Amino acid sequence: MGAEIFTVAGLNNYIKSLLDSNSLLAGVYVRGELSNYKIYPSGHHYFTMKDNESSLKCVMFKGYASKLRYRPENGMSVVAFGKISVFPRDGVYQLYAEDITPDGVGDLYVAYEQLLEKLRNEGLFEASRKKPLPKYPGRIAVVTSPAGAAVKDVIRVLKTRWPMAKVIILPVRVQGAEAPPEIAGAIRYANEHKAADIIITGRGGGSLEDLWAFNDERVARAIFSSVIPVISAVGHEPDVTISDFVADVRAATPSNAAELAVPDKYEVADMLRSAEIRARQAVVAELKSRRRRLEELRDKRVLRSPMNYIDDKKLLLDRSQERLIAASRVIISGRREKFARLAASLDAMSPLKVLGRGYAIAIKEDGTVIKKALDVKKGDRLTVRLKEDTIDCETI
């Protein structure tokens, strides 16, 4: 027949060489929906891309996957870039992906939305967890790039508004892969060493990529864990980062952060002058009131002539004594009359009065008064009480 006979492995490798040599398949973009997305312990990502008519197996090795700035999820519409090749062992062709971009939006935006939702569900944005700023801070830590315009604006405003505060610059990078750990580390350093009363962290404006360090989860959690109140000042007014949501106070710009951090020395001076004026007025009013009271006391008769006051009190005492004596006599007279009436009533009801009219009382040995004949029987010994004497007798 003359036809070459391949082994299975040989045929698979031959097909692999054909695909690998195809320039079109060496760098291809594929649009589809993610499904069966799995991340293995090795760090490699395995998934399937599909549309209404077909599906394609895909793999993204750890080196490329580590560069993703968001978390791919099943059902997400994406555009994947990579090469088509064959895995000889299984004889299956697949896409070896080097990048996956959400279809229609950038990967940074997806990563931002995912982290925003995650931290919101954990309660990192709750207003009840935000700390108030001190009114008159003595030390202010500024976590930002020492070479940027932002730090100059912050220092200028702080020195103008509240020059008595000490400004501590904690220099960090605010852009690039090294920026997030440096920013988070500076915030932790300020807390561990109690370096300041307020922390200002941020940078000037820029694109989403430029501001991305302040959308990093490490920075967000460092701000949330800070015991020292944190003001986030990232970009300009339209720019909003995750750090802004987590911070205790969000400032529109770095300059605005400095304005929020400290009071205005002129306003404080005006407030102190007003307080001084009110204090003086209160003291003057109090002195006038005390002076009037002193004059009133000085004019009192008791102070001008103390003996007259004592004489007046003697007269009042004598009159009080007379009223008490008169009242006592009235009370005693009334009590005597009442006593006489009660004594007369008792005398009228006395048994002795009855005996005096010739009556007698018969009493048994046990002291019982005899009221009728049935109360005695033959042989009972009785005592008969007369007005002046008693008679002992026995019934027969």
C-alpha positions as CSV (number, residue, x, y, z in Angstrom):
1,M,0.0,0.0,0.0
2,G,2.9,2.4,0.7
3,A,1.0,4.4,3.2
4,E,2.9,5.4,6.3
5,I,1.6,3.8,9.5
6,F,1.7,6.0,12.6
7,T,1.6,5.2,16.2
8,V,-1.0,7.0,18.2
9,A,1.7,9.1,19.9
10,G,3.4,9.7,16.6
11,L,0.2,10.9,14.9
12,N,-0.7,13.2,17.8
13,N,2.8,14.7,17.7
14,Y,2.6,15.1,14.0
15,I,-0.7,17.0,14.3
16,K,0.8,19.1,17.1
17,S,3.7,20.0,14.8
18,L,1.3,21.1,12.1
19,L,-0.7,23.3,14.5
20,D,2.4,24.7,16.1
21,S,3.8,25.7,12.7
22,N,0.5,27.5,11.8
23,S,1.2,31.2,12.2
24,L,-2.5,32.0,12.5
25,L,-3.0,29.6,15.4
26,A,0.2,30.7,17.2
27,G,-1.5,33.9,18.4
28,V,-5.3,33.7,18.2
29,Y,-8.1,35.6,20.0
30,V,-11.2,33.7,20.9
31,R,-14.5,35.1,22.2
32,G,-16.7,32.9,24.3
33,E,-18.3,32.1,27.7
34,L,-16.3,30.6,30.5
35,S,-17.5,27.3,32.0
36,N,-16.1,24.5,34.2
37,Y,-13.5,27.0,35.5
38,K,-11.1,25.3,37.9
39,I,-7.9,26.4,39.6
40,Y,-5.7,23.5,40.5
41,P,-3.2,23.4,43.5
42,S,-0.4,23.7,41.0
43,G,-1.7,27.2,40.1
44,H,-2.7,26.3,36.6
45,H,-6.2,27.3,35.4
46,Y,-8.4,24.8,33.4
47,F,-11.6,25.9,31.8
48,T,-13.8,25.6,28.7
49,M,-14.9,28.4,26.4
50,K,-18.2,27.9,24.6
51,D,-20.8,29.6,22.4
52,N,-24.2,28.5,21.1
53,E,-22.6,26.0,18.7
54,S,-19.4,24.6,20.1
55,S,-16.9,24.4,23.0
56,L,-13.1,24.7,23.3
57,K,-10.9,23.2,26.1
58,C,-8.4,25.7,27.5
59,V,-5.6,25.9,29.9
60,M,-3.7,28.9,31.4
61,F,-0.5,28.0,33.2
62,K,0.4,29.5,36.5
63,G,2.9,32.1,35.1
64,Y,0.2,33.7,33.0
65,A,-2.6,33.2,35.5
66,S,-0.7,35.1,38.2
67,K,-0.8,38.2,36.1
68,L,-4.6,38.3,36.1
69,R,-6.0,41.3,38.1
70,Y,-9.4,39.8,38.6
71,R,-11.0,36.4,39.2
72,P,-12.5,34.7,36.1
73,E,-15.9,33.2,36.9
74,N,-18.2,30.7,35.2
75,G,-20.7,32.4,32.8
76,M,-18.4,35.4,32.2
77,S,-18.1,36.5,28.6
78,V,-14.4,36.9,27.7
79,V,-11.9,37.3,24.9
80,A,-8.9,34.9,25.4
81,F,-5.5,35.2,23.7
82,G,-3.2,32.3,23.2
83,K,-2.1,29.5,20.8
84,I,-3.8,26.4,19.6
85,S,-1.9,23.2,20.2
86,V,-2.4,19.5,20.9
87,F,-1.7,17.7,24.2
88,P,-0.2,14.6,22.7
89,R,-1.1,12.3,25.6
90,D,-4.8,12.8,25.2
91,G,-4.9,13.7,21.5
92,V,-7.0,16.8,22.3
93,Y,-6.3,20.2,20.9
94,Q,-6.9,23.1,23.2
95,L,-6.2,26.8,23.7
96,Y,-3.1,27.6,25.7
97,A,-4.3,30.9,27.0
98,E,-1.8,33.7,27.9
99,D,-4.4,36.4,28.7
100,I,-8.2,36.6,29.4
101,T,-10.0,39.9,29.1
102,P,-13.6,40.4,30.0
103,D,-15.6,41.1,26.9
104,G,-16.9,44.6,26.7
105,V,-15.1,45.9,29.9
106,G,-11.5,46.0,31.0
107,D,-10.1,43.5,33.4
108,L,-9.2,46.2,35.9
109,Y,-12.9,47.3,36.0
110,V,-14.0,43.7,36.7
111,A,-11.4,43.3,39.4
112,Y,-12.5,46.6,40.9
113,E,-16.2,45.5,41.0
114,Q,-15.4,42.1,42.4
115,L,-13.2,43.4,45.2
116,L,-15.8,46.2,45.9
117,E,-18.5,43.6,46.3
118,K,-16.4,41.3,48.5
119,L,-15.3,44.0,50.9
120,R,-18.8,45.5,51.1
121,N,-20.2,42.1,52.1
122,E,-17.6,41.8,54.8
123,G,-18.7,45.2,56.3
124,L,-15.5,47.2,55.6
125,F,-17.5,50.1,54.3
126,E,-20.0,50.4,57.2
127,A,-20.4,53.9,58.5
128,S,-20.6,52.7,62.1
129,R,-17.0,51.4,61.9
130,K,-15.5,54.8,60.8
131,K,-13.5,56.7,63.4
132,P,-13.9,60.5,64.0
133,L,-11.0,62.8,63.2
134,P,-9.3,64.6,66.1
135,K,-10.1,68.3,66.2
136,Y,-6.6,69.5,66.8
137,P,-4.0,66.9,65.7
138,G,-0.4,67.4,66.7
139,R,1.1,64.9,64.3
140,I,0.0,64.0,60.7
141,A,1.5,61.1,58.8
142,V,1.4,61.4,55.0
143,V,1.7,58.1,53.1
144,T,2.5,59.0,49.5
145,S,5.2,59.5,46.9
146,P,7.8,62.0,48.2
147,A,8.4,63.2,44.6
148,G,4.8,63.8,43.5
149,A,2.8,67.0,43.4
150,A,0.4,65.6,46.0
151,V,2.8,65.7,48.9
152,K,3.7,69.3,48.1
153,D,0.1,70.3,48.1
154,V,-0.6,68.5,51.4
155,I,2.4,70.1,53.1
156,R,1.6,73.6,51.8
157,V,-2.0,73.4,53.0
158,L,-1.1,71.9,56.4
159,K,1.6,74.6,57.0
160,T,-0.8,77.4,56.0
161,R,-3.8,76.2,58.0
162,W,-2.2,74.6,61.1
163,P,1.6,75.2,61.3
164,M,1.8,73.9,64.8
165,A,1.2,70.3,63.6
166,K,4.2,68.1,62.9
167,V,4.1,66.5,59.4
168,I,5.7,63.1,59.0
169,I,6.3,61.9,55.4
170,L,6.2,58.1,55.0
171,P,7.6,57.7,51.4
172,V,6.1,55.0,49.3
173,R,5.6,54.2,45.7
174,V,2.0,54.9,44.5
175,Q,2.1,53.1,41.2
176,G,3.3,49.7,40.0
177,A,3.4,46.2,41.5
178,E,5.5,47.3,44.5
179,A,3.2,50.1,45.5
180,P,0.4,48.2,47.4
181,P,2.7,46.4,49.9
182,E,4.6,49.6,50.5
183,I,1.4,51.6,51.2
184,A,0.0,48.9,53.4
185,G,3.3,48.6,55.3
186,A,3.6,52.4,55.9
187,I,0.1,52.4,57.4
188,R,0.9,49.5,59.6
189,Y,4.2,51.2,60.6
190,A,2.4,54.4,61.7
191,N,0.0,52.3,63.8
192,E,2.7,50.1,65.4
193,H,4.8,53.1,66.4
194,K,1.9,55.5,67.1
195,A,3.5,57.9,64.8
196,A,0.6,60.2,64.2
197,D,-2.9,61.3,65.2
198,I,-4.1,61.2,61.6
199,I,-2.9,59.4,58.4
200,I,-3.4,60.9,55.0
201,T,-2.8,58.5,52.1
202,G,-3.2,59.1,48.4
203,R,-1.8,60.5,45.2
204,G,-2.6,62.8,42.4
205,G,-5.0,61.9,39.6
206,G,-4.5,59.5,36.7
207,S,-6.0,56.6,34.8
208,L,-7.5,53.6,36.4
209,E,-4.2,51.8,36.0
210,D,-2.3,54.7,37.7
211,L,-4.6,54.6,40.7
212,W,-4.8,50.8,40.9
213,A,-2.6,50.5,44.0
214,F,-5.4,52.1,46.0
215,N,-7.8,49.5,44.7
216,D,-5.6,46.7,46.1
217,E,-7.1,44.5,48.8
218,R,-3.9,44.7,51.0
219,V,-4.2,48.5,51.1
220,A,-7.9,48.4,51.9
221,R,-7.4,46.0,54.8
222,A,-4.5,48.0,56.2
223,I,-6.7,51.1,56.2
224,F,-9.6,49.2,57.8
225,S,-7.3,47.8,60.5
226,S,-5.7,51.2,61.3
227,V,-6.4,52.4,64.9
228,I,-5.4,55.9,63.7
229,P,-8.1,57.6,61.6
230,V,-7.3,57.5,57.9
231,I,-8.1,60.1,55.2
232,S,-8.0,58.8,51.7
233,A,-7.1,61.3,49.0
234,V,-6.7,59.6,45.7
235,G,-6.9,61.4,42.4
236,H,-9.3,64.2,41.7
237,E,-13.0,64.6,42.4
238,P,-14.4,62.1,39.8
239,D,-11.9,59.4,40.9
240,V,-13.2,56.9,43.5
241,T,-11.1,54.0,44.7
242,I,-11.7,51.2,47.1
243,S,-9.5,53.0,49.6
244,D,-12.0,55.9,49.6
245,F,-14.8,53.5,50.6
246,V,-12.8,51.9,53.5
247,A,-11.1,55.1,54.9
248,D,-12.7,57.0,57.8
249,V,-12.9,60.1,55.6
250,R,-12.7,60.5,51.8
251,A,-11.2,63.7,50.4
252,A,-11.7,64.8,46.9
253,T,-8.1,65.7,46.4
254,P,-4.8,65.6,48.5
255,S,-5.3,69.4,49.2
256,N,-8.8,68.8,50.4
257,A,-7.5,66.0,52.7
258,A,-5.1,68.5,54.3
259,E,-8.1,70.9,54.8
260,L,-10.1,68.1,56.4
261,A,-7.3,67.0,58.7
262,V,-6.6,70.3,60.5
263,P,-8.6,73.4,61.5
264,D,-7.8,76.8,60.0
265,K,-5.6,78.8,62.4
266,Y,-7.4,82.0,61.5
267,E,-10.8,80.5,62.3
268,V,-9.4,79.1,65.6
269,A,-8.0,82.5,66.4
270,D,-11.3,84.2,65.7
271,M,-13.0,81.5,67.9
272,L,-10.6,82.2,70.7
273,R,-11.1,86.0,70.4
274,S,-14.8,85.5,70.5
275,A,-14.5,83.2,73.5
276,E,-12.3,85.8,75.2
277,I,-14.8,88.5,74.6
278,R,-17.6,86.4,75.9
279,A,-15.5,85.5,79.0
280,R,-14.8,89.2,79.6
281,Q,-18.4,90.1,79.3
282,A,-19.4,87.3,81.6
283,V,-16.9,88.5,84.2
284,V,-18.0,92.1,83.9
285,A,-21.7,91.1,84.3
286,E,-20.8,88.9,87.3
287,L,-18.9,91.8,88.9
288,K,-21.8,94.2,88.4
289,S,-24.2,91.7,89.9
290,R,-21.9,91.2,92.9
291,R,-21.5,94.9,93.3
292,R,-25.2,95.5,93.3
293,R,-25.6,92.7,95.9
294,L,-22.9,94.3,98.0
295,E,-24.6,97.7,97.9
296,E,-27.9,96.1,98.9
297,L,-26.3,94.5,101.9
298,R,-24.5,97.7,102.8
299,D,-27.9,99.5,103.0
300,K,-29.5,96.9,105.2
301,R,-30.4,98.2,108.7
302,V,-28.9,95.1,110.3
303,L,-25.5,96.1,109.1
304,R,-25.8,99.8,109.7
305,S,-27.0,99.2,113.3
306,P,-26.6,95.7,114.6
307,M,-28.1,96.4,118.1
308,N,-31.3,97.7,116.5
309,Y,-31.7,94.4,114.8
310,I,-31.2,92.6,118.1
311,D,-33.7,94.8,119.9
312,D,-36.2,94.1,117.2
313,K,-35.7,90.4,117.6
314,K,-36.1,90.8,121.4
315,L,-39.5,92.4,120.9
316,L,-40.5,89.6,118.5
317,L,-39.4,87.1,121.0
318,D,-41.5,88.7,123.8
319,R,-44.5,88.8,121.6
320,S,-44.0,85.2,120.6
321,Q,-43.7,84.3,124.3
322,E,-47.0,86.0,125.1
323,R,-48.8,84.2,122.3
324,L,-47.4,80.9,123.5
325,I,-48.5,81.5,127.1
326,A,-52.0,82.6,126.0
327,A,-52.3,79.6,123.7
328,S,-51.1,77.3,126.5
329,R,-53.8,78.7,128.9
330,V,-56.5,78.1,126.4
331,I,-55.4,74.6,125.8
332,I,-55.1,73.8,129.5
333,S,-58.6,75.3,130.3
334,G,-60.1,73.2,127.5
335,R,-58.4,70.1,128.8
336,R,-59.7,70.7,132.4
337,E,-63.3,71.1,131.2
338,K,-63.1,67.9,129.2
339,F,-61.6,66.1,132.2
340,A,-64.5,67.3,134.5
341,R,-67.1,66.1,132.0
342,L,-65.5,62.7,131.7
343,A,-65.1,62.4,135.5
344,A,-68.8,63.2,136.0
345,S,-69.8,60.6,133.4
346,L,-67.7,58.0,135.1
347,D,-69.1,58.8,138.5
348,A,-72.7,58.6,137.2
349,M,-72.0,55.1,135.8
350,S,-70.1,53.9,139.0
351,P,-71.6,50.8,140.7
352,L,-71.0,52.5,144.1
353,K,-73.7,54.9,143.3
354,V,-76.2,52.0,142.9
355,L,-75.0,50.5,146.2
356,G,-75.5,53.8,147.9
357,R,-79.2,53.7,147.1
358,G,-79.6,50.4,149.1
359,Y,-78.8,47.8,146.5
360,A,-76.3,44.9,146.9
361,I,-74.3,42.8,144.6
362,A,-74.0,39.0,145.0
363,I,-70.7,37.5,143.9
364,K,-69.7,33.8,143.7
365,E,-66.4,32.5,144.9
366,D,-64.9,32.6,141.4
367,G,-65.8,36.3,141.1
368,T,-68.9,35.8,138.9
369,V,-71.7,38.3,139.5
370,I,-75.0,36.6,140.0
371,K,-77.7,38.0,137.8
372,K,-80.5,35.4,138.2
373,A,-81.5,32.7,140.7
374,L,-80.5,29.9,138.2
375,D,-76.8,31.1,138.5
376,V,-76.6,29.5,142.1
377,K,-77.4,26.2,143.6
378,K,-77.7,24.9,147.1
379,G,-74.5,25.1,149.1
380,D,-72.8,27.8,147.0
381,R,-70.8,30.3,149.1
382,L,-71.5,33.9,148.1
383,T,-70.3,37.3,149.0
384,V,-72.8,40.1,149.2
385,R,-71.3,43.5,148.6
386,L,-73.0,46.5,150.3
387,K,-72.1,50.2,150.1
388,E,-69.6,50.0,153.0
389,D,-69.4,46.3,154.0
390,T,-69.6,42.7,152.7
391,I,-71.6,39.7,154.0
392,D,-70.4,36.1,153.5
393,C,-73.3,33.6,153.2
394,E,-74.3,30.2,151.9
395,T,-77.3,29.3,149.8
396,I,-79.8,26.7,151.3
